Amino acid sequence: MHKVTIVGAGIAGLTAALRLLERGYHVTLYEQDNFIGGMLRSHKEHDHGDYPREHSYHMLCNWYYNFWSVAEDLGIEDNFTPREAFKFLYDGDLDNMPEMVNPGGIQDFYRNLTGGAAPPAELFLFMYSMVDLLSIPDSEDDKLDRMSFNGWLRGRPYCTDEVAQLHEKIWQTVWAIDSWQASARSYKTFLKYGNRVPVPQLWLFAGSKKDTLIDPFHAKLKQFGDRFELKYRHRLREVHPSEDGTRIERLVFDKVTKSPSVNPDWKVAKKDIVDDVSDENVIISITPGGMASMVTDDLYNADPALGQLRYLEAEPMASVELYLKRKLPGIPTEVVVFMDTPYEMTFLNYSATWGLKNTFLYVTVSDFKSLLSVKPERRDENQNLILDLKNPKTAIDYILREITAKLEITEADIDLFQTSVDTNTGEELFANLTGSWEHRPEVNTKFENLFLAGTYVRNFADVSTVEGACATGLIAAEGVRQAAQREPDKGDAGKPVEVITPDFYPSQMFQTLKIAWAPYAASAKAWTLADKALGINKLWPPKDFKFPKSKFTPNPENLGSLFTDWLPASKWNEKTLGLGPMFWNYTEDGKPRKK
Ligand SMILES: Cc1cc2nc3c(=O)[nH]c(=O)nc-3n(C[C@H](O)[C@H](O)[C@H](O)COP(=O)(O)OP(=O)(O)OC[C@H]3O[C@@H](n4cnc5c(N)ncnc54)[C@H](O)[C@@H]3O)c2cc1C
């Protein structure tokens, strides 16, 4: 039987394990924590109540075809709920939140122009900048990777400061880096897939990830019986190649006392657990920093490309699980972006997706670096938080001080036992920095039996996403299968592992749109200049302007619905022109389509 050792039970490692088990392999999966899931974890290894702890809320796009395919195989395809809009919270005014609805699509174009996130002329230029970026052919990608997105944008004649700041906000809140650090190539790749299937713009887990993803995944893997072995609390420390440098021979693990991802005070319980893998294939799917630290002389000399891992960087993104003792009225179910607080914070109403009576807000803190200087939190002997919002001392004090100033929450409303902060130190998100593509490793290494997986490894999705991680798990599984084909005496290697690359509209289409819209872009720029000459935002918004509310059905009042409400025409479009998903992405019963 073909044997595989996989290190790291994040979504990349789990996906590889699933596909190889399905093909009859024996899989040993090592994980440093006492639970699986990695950044998608949802675990109960804590002393603060009955609910699982997570590592941020996650937004999943339509074009995550590889993830959706795994979800289908696990039978969890109904465990997701769509969201069409992002909301922007200014000054704590929950009733009048500007919004951005399915920003990649044409059908909400008009609605977004008047959505209030910025004056319409600026919003037009914001969308025009995306069309402009998408009009650049893929053959220019290497060049684009050497430009920061902000640098590229600021060089465009139509760019305004507000447009640049809107993009800046997206980068800071979603990927935890500034747009002047971010690769223009990575942004383009993300937009081009999203633009092909823009409605609904994202899906959320319809419950805790433990119930909706982690437990079903684990149950599925266990169905393979003796062929699947999961070794918790095994932390990989060393990787040893053979003397001739062609294969990996030994992996050395430490058994740890507690899950390192969530317990900074973990210790080594047992040292030097050696696994001889000379006769197996190995997939390592851990974080890039962890992998880089394992590259010693022997590994580097055999495969110098592994030395490039040291150029890759990651950013801390903390989260606060804010449990209240009551229901806070008016909290929407969409992702909300705090527009006027420090630390680049967003939140999701978890009580809505988890079905809780009292409000539970999951707050992601994307700009957390400065707060690493203070203790995360303090607790008394009963494990209740000790807060001091007037004279903040800990990270959670600083964060909650900002949140309570914006939302109608007092200290007395906070459930001090369940509320907590997770600094996610050591679990940082891989950053798509300018020029990083060149340093990212391929799945295949120079070692015949070593494959790398994880969101930082080169893949079509480029940007750090669940889909990118999933895709590398699949590519690694296919690498293992091809290696197994060279050893037919051990049995059938199985059928090829499918990796789905999403469709996208050709750059020529955006070039045409860019030319057609150029006069409007010039007018919009002139408008913004006039607006500024008169004093910021004199022309927009008018005093009595009411921000439109988000809806889950196409809005009959907007211009885009001229296309979207005409179902037969949309179907014709889809069949004959292949333009369907751009205009219409609902099934006939009105539900948003996933693919
Ligand atoms: C705050 C935050 C928000 C995010 N939001 C989104 C989102 O909305 N949408 C989206 O698509 N993506 C999002 N992402 C990105 C996405 O979660 C990741 O890209 C993806 O989950 C990474 O999966 P992975 O398998 O590559 O790595 P990981 O999930 O990091 O898995 C690596 C595994 O290896 C284990 N490990 C590490 N070192 C060792 C060792 N030495 N020995 C043994 N085991 C080890 C870890 O414990 C972990 O289980 C977000 C990420 C973060 C941090």
The ligand as a MOL file (V3000), in Angstrom:
LIG
                    3D

  0  0  0     0  0            999 V3000
M  V30 BEGIN CTAB
M  V30 COUNTS 53 58 0 0 0
M  V30 BEGIN ATOM
M  V30 1 C -7.7410 36.3020 10.7650 0
M  V30 2 C -7.8770 35.5940 9.4580 0
M  V30 3 C -8.9990 35.7800 8.6640 0
M  V30 4 C -9.1210 35.1070 7.4430 0
M  V30 5 N -10.2500 35.2880 6.6850 0
M  V30 6 C -10.3800 34.6250 5.5120 0
M  V30 7 C -11.5560 34.7480 4.7380 0
M  V30 8 O -12.4800 35.4630 5.1120 0
M  V30 9 N -11.6450 34.0670 3.5620 0
M  V30 10 C -10.6330 33.2690 3.1230 0
M  V30 11 O -10.7690 32.6620 2.0550 0
M  V30 12 N -9.4990 33.1280 3.8430 0
M  V30 13 C -9.3520 33.7820 5.0190 0
M  V30 14 N -8.2150 33.6340 5.7620 0
M  V30 15 C -7.1360 32.8140 5.2190 0
M  V30 16 C -7.3900 31.3240 5.4230 0
M  V30 17 O -7.9090 31.0890 6.7120 0
M  V30 18 C -6.0720 30.5940 5.2650 0
M  V30 19 O -5.4870 30.9470 4.0300 0
M  V30 20 C -6.2160 29.0740 5.2860 0
M  V30 21 O -7.1050 28.6370 6.2920 0
M  V30 22 C -4.8300 28.4980 5.5080 0
M  V30 23 O -4.8810 27.1010 5.5100 0
M  V30 24 P -3.5270 26.2640 5.5390 0
M  V30 25 O -3.9100 24.8450 5.5910 0
M  V30 26 O -2.6490 26.7400 4.4450 0
M  V30 27 O -2.7680 26.7080 6.8670 0
M  V30 28 P -3.2000 26.6340 8.3980 0
M  V30 29 O -4.6530 26.7460 8.5380 0
M  V30 30 O -2.3230 27.6010 9.0970 0
M  V30 31 O -2.7970 25.1470 8.8150 0
M  V30 32 C -1.5070 24.7900 9.2150 0
M  V30 33 C -1.6290 23.6880 10.2620 0
M  V30 34 O -0.3290 23.2330 10.5780 0
M  V30 35 C -0.2000 23.1360 11.9890 0
M  V30 36 N 1.2280 23.3170 12.2790 0
M  V30 37 C 1.9480 24.4590 12.2040 0
M  V30 38 N 3.2390 24.2160 12.5220 0
M  V30 39 C 3.3280 22.8910 12.7930 0
M  V30 40 C 4.4040 22.0350 13.1590 0
M  V30 41 N 5.6560 22.4880 13.3080 0
M  V30 42 N 4.1420 20.7210 13.3520 0
M  V30 43 C 2.8820 20.2220 13.2010 0
M  V30 44 N 1.8210 21.0030 12.8550 0
M  V30 45 C 2.0530 22.3140 12.6450 0
M  V30 46 C -1.0700 24.2500 12.5260 0
M  V30 47 O -1.4450 24.0170 13.8700 0
M  V30 48 C -2.2540 24.1810 11.5620 0
M  V30 49 O -3.2230 23.2620 11.9920 0
M  V30 50 C -8.0850 34.2700 6.9980 0
M  V30 51 C -6.9540 34.0810 7.8000 0
M  V30 52 C -6.8410 34.7310 9.0210 0
M  V30 53 C -5.6200 34.5120 9.8570 0
M  V30 END ATOM
M  V30 BEGIN BOND
M  V30 1 1 1 2
M  V30 2 1 2 3
M  V30 3 2 2 52
M  V30 4 2 3 4
M  V30 5 1 4 5
M  V30 6 1 4 50
M  V30 7 2 5 6
M  V30 8 1 6 7
M  V30 9 1 6 13
M  V30 10 2 7 8
M  V30 11 1 7 9
M  V30 12 1 9 10
M  V30 13 2 10 11
M  V30 14 1 10 12
M  V30 15 2 12 13
M  V30 16 1 13 14
M  V30 17 1 14 15
M  V30 18 1 14 50
M  V30 19 1 15 16
M  V30 20 1 16 17
M  V30 21 1 16 18
M  V30 22 1 18 19
M  V30 23 1 18 20
M  V30 24 1 20 21
M  V30 25 1 20 22
M  V30 26 1 22 23
M  V30 27 1 23 24
M  V30 28 2 24 25
M  V30 29 1 24 26
M  V30 30 1 24 27
M  V30 31 1 27 28
M  V30 32 2 28 29
M  V30 33 1 28 30
M  V30 34 1 28 31
M  V30 35 1 31 32
M  V30 36 1 32 33
M  V30 37 1 33 34
M  V30 38 1 33 48
M  V30 39 1 34 35
M  V30 40 1 35 36
M  V30 41 1 35 46
M  V30 42 1 36 37
M  V30 43 1 36 45
M  V30 44 2 37 38
M  V30 45 1 38 39
M  V30 46 1 39 40
M  V30 47 2 39 45
M  V30 48 1 40 41
M  V30 49 2 40 42
M  V30 50 1 42 43
M  V30 51 2 43 44
M  V30 52 1 44 45
M  V30 53 1 46 47
M  V30 54 1 46 48
M  V30 55 1 48 49
M  V30 56 2 50 51
M  V30 57 1 51 52
M  V30 58 1 52 53
M  V30 END BOND
M  V30 END CTAB
M  END
